[in-house]
């Protein structure tokens, strides 16, 4: 699927459900989900609709932060015009293509190349803010398996090193987590650290 349009054309919105959070101008933050998204616009489901003209920052899983302005509202969400500068445009397009491929079954999660990095010690920040030492069992561009003395609930948010992640399953003596933002191919190697 091609998210980035040819020069001079408006990007077609693609039906794609991506979970995330939206931060409104008044500081309120709410869970949200995209219904359709392109590089220049997104249609979102959210418990709060905001007001036309209001600036919003989106934090979308596996995509990152996007800023924009509300252009239309509905009882169950809003349409956002996204402002992406030229240097981030290709990166965001690649991430959207990656998410779309996963949603369509084009990429099987466990088929990602897994490595054991040269440095396996890592600090894990748990949902309650406490830190525990962990050891990396293996890691891919999109997730990690850890040996740690605790098992946060599946679905909880943790920080592994400097990377935000979501616990996806428990393992004997640890857990597996999916990174909020995958490693880029050019930064992923045995020397990579989360």
C-alpha positions in Angstrom: 0.0 0.0 0.0 1.3 3.5 -0.9 0.5 6.1 1.8 2.7 8.9 0.2 1.0 10.4 -2.9 2.8 11.6 -6.0 3.9 15.2 -5.7 1.0 17.7 -6.1 -1.7 15.2 -5.3 -3.6 14.9 -2.0 -2.9 11.6 -0.1 -5.8 9.2 -0.3 -7.0 8.2 3.2 -6.6 4.5 3.9 -8.9 2.7 6.3 -6.4 1.7 9.1 -7.1 1.3 12.8 -4.1 2.5 14.9 -4.5 3.0 18.7 -3.1 6.0 20.3 -3.6 9.1 22.5 -4.7 12.6 21.6 -3.5 15.6 23.5 -5.8 18.7 23.2 -4.8 22.3 23.6 -6.2 22.5 27.1 -3.9 19.7 28.3 -6.5 16.9 28.3 -5.4 13.6 27.0 -7.6 10.8 25.7 -7.3 7.4 24.1 -8.1 7.4 20.4 -8.0 5.3 17.3 -7.6 6.1 13.7 -10.4 5.1 11.3 -8.7 6.4 8.2 -5.2 8.0 7.8 -3.0 9.6 5.2 0.1 11.8 5.6 -2.0 15.0 5.5 -5.2 13.9 7.3 -6.7 11.4 9.8 -10.2 10.5 10.8 -10.2 9.6 14.5 -12.6 7.9 17.0 -12.2 9.6 20.4 -14.4 10.2 23.5 -13.9 14.0 23.0 -14.3 15.8 19.7 -12.6 19.1 20.4 -13.4 22.2 18.3 -12.6 23.1 14.7 -9.3 25.0 14.5 -8.0 23.5 17.8 -4.4 22.1 17.7 -4.0 18.5 18.7 -1.0 16.2 19.1 -1.5 12.5 18.3 0.7 9.8 19.7 0.0 6.8 17.5 1.3 3.3 18.3 4.2 2.3 16.0 4.0 5.7 14.2 4.9 8.3 16.8 3.9 11.9 17.4 1.9 13.8 14.8 0.6 17.4 15.2 -2.4 18.9 13.4 -5.5 21.0 13.6 -9.1 19.8 13.9 -11.0 20.5 10.7 -14.3 18.8 11.5 -16.0 17.1 14.5 -18.5 14.3 15.0 -20.1 13.0 18.2 -17.6 10.1 18.3 -14.4 11.9 17.1 -12.9 14.3 14.7 -11.0 14.8 11.4 -7.5 16.2 11.8 -5.4 18.0 9.2 -1.8 16.7 9.9 1.2 18.9 9.5 4.3 16.9 8.6 7.5 18.7 7.5 9.4 17.4 4.5 12.2 15.7 6.6 9.7 13.6 8.6 7.4 12.8 5.7 9.3 9.8 4.3 9.8 8.4 7.8 6.1 8.7 8.7 5.1 7.2 5.3 7.4 4.2 5.9 5.9 3.7 9.4 2.3 3.9 8.1 3.2 1.4 5.3 4.7 -0.9 7.9 1.6 -0.7 10.1 -0.7 -1.2 7.1 1.3 -4.3 6.0 0.8 -5.8 9.5 -2.9 -5.0 9.5 -3.3 -6.7 6.1 -1.3 -9.8 7.3 1.5 -8.9 5.0 4.1 -9.1 7.8 4.0 -11.9 10.4 5.3 -10.6 13.7 7.4 -13.6 14.6 9.1 -13.6 11.1 11.0 -10.5 12.2 14.7 -11.2 12.5 15.6 -11.8 16.1 19.0 -11.1 17.6 20.8 -11.2 20.9 22.5 -7.9 21.3 26.1 -7.6 22.6 24.8 -5.8 25.7 21.9 -7.7 27.3 21.6 -5.8 30.6 18.7 -3.3 30.6 16.6 -1.3 33.0 12.9 -1.8 32.9 10.5 0.9 34.2 7.2 -0.7 35.4 3.8 0.9 35.1 4.0 2.0 38.8 7.3 3.9 38.0 9.7 1.5 39.8 12.8 0.3 38.0 14.0 -3.3 37.9 17.1 -4.8 36.2 16.4 -7.2 33.3 18.3 -9.2 30.7 17.4 -9.3 27.0 16.7 -12.8 25.8 16.3 -11.7 22.2 15.1 -8.7 20.3 13.7 -7.8 16.9 13.0 -4.4 15.3 9.5 -4.5 16.7 9.8 -6.2 20.1 11.8 -7.8 22.8 11.8 -10.8 25.2 13.1 -10.2 28.6 14.2 -12.2 31.7 13.0 -10.1 34.6 11.8 -10.9 38.2 8.4 -9.4 37.6 5.5 -9.9 35.1 3.4 -6.7 34.6 -0.1 -7.4 33.3 -0.5 -8.0 29.6 -1.4 -4.7 27.9 0.5 -2.6 30.5 2.9 0.1 29.4 6.6 -0.2 30.3 9.8 1.5 29.4 12.7 -0.8 28.4 15.9 1.2 28.4 14.7 4.3 26.6 12.0 2.6 24.5 8.3 2.7 25.3 6.7 -0.8 24.9 3.5 -2.7 25.7 3.6 -6.1 27.4 2.2 -8.7 25.0 2.7 -12.0 26.8 4.3 -13.6 29.8 7.3 -16.0 29.5 8.9 -18.3 32.1 10.9 -15.8 34.2 9.9 -12.7 32.2 7.8 -11.2 29.5 7.7 -10.2 25.9 6.8 -6.6 24.8 6.1 -4.8 21.5 7.9 -1.5 21.0 5.7 1.6 20.5 8.1 2.6 17.7 10.1 0.0 15.8 13.8 0.3 15.2 14.7 1.6 11.8 16.6 -0.9 9.7 19.7 1.3 9.6 19.9 1.5 13.4 19.1 -2.2 14.1 22.1 -4.4 14.7 23.7 -6.5 17.4 25.0 -3.2 18.9 21.5 -1.7 19.1 20.2 -0.9 22.6 16.6 -0.3 23.5 
